[in-house]
Amino acid sequence: MKAEPNGTNGFAMPSFEFSRFALHGAFREVSERGVTRAREGCEKIKAATEEMAEALRETYSTNARSATDYGLKIIEISNANTASAIDFFIHLLGSRSTTDVVVMSTEQARRTFDTASAQSKDLWVLTQKLATETGEPLRKHVAKVLHQGS
């Protein structure tokens, strides 16, 4: 389009003349602010990512310890139950009458029930501990990340 002598273009609109240097400076300022914000955002994301990675490391470590404790308790329970069963069979083989067999079987059933109840309680406590300890690092780190983001 060609500018008319009265300072308008062919559509009777005034032409706005900005110096190239002023326009370049405005774009530079806007782009620098954008880069600064992007950099700050990336640093916040990096910090949050590092925090969550640490939370996962702690969670896996805690979970591994708790799972090991649980596995060791299962082995302990298995050993105790096996020893109890062997003792029962040894006593059963030494019995002299049917009445002795019935009495020993009844006593063994009662002991087994009591032992199984106690063992179940122990396993339940370990399960609760595992759930609590596994979730704690995540809760703590997520709260920290959310607090930093505010």
Phi, psi and omega in degrees: 000152183250136179280138179274161182298335181277009176088016177244162175266188185299344181260016181060032177256138178291143177271129180265116181262115172250140176289146181298328182288321178293317179295318179297319179295322179293317179295321180298315181297315179296317181291325178295320176298318178298318179295319180297314178297317179298318179297315178298318178298318179296321179293321177295317179296319179298315180296318180295320179296317178296320179296317180290325176297319177296320178298318179293320177300313179296320180297313179297320179297313179296318180297320179296317178297314182294320178295323177295315178301317181296315179298318178296322178295319177299317179296316178300315179296317179299317178297315181296317181292323178294316179297320179296318180294320179295316177300318179299314181293325177296315178294323180296320179293333180272002182287153185249345182214168178294325179297317177300319179297316181294316181297313180296321180295319178295315178297319180295319179298318179296313179298318180297317178297313180298317180295316180297322177296314179295319179294321178296320177297317179299316179294323179296319178298316178296322179295316178297319179298316179300313181296317181293312183290328179290320182281338185298311179300320179297314181300314182298314183287323177296318178298320180295316180296316180295324179293321179291327181289341183283000000 
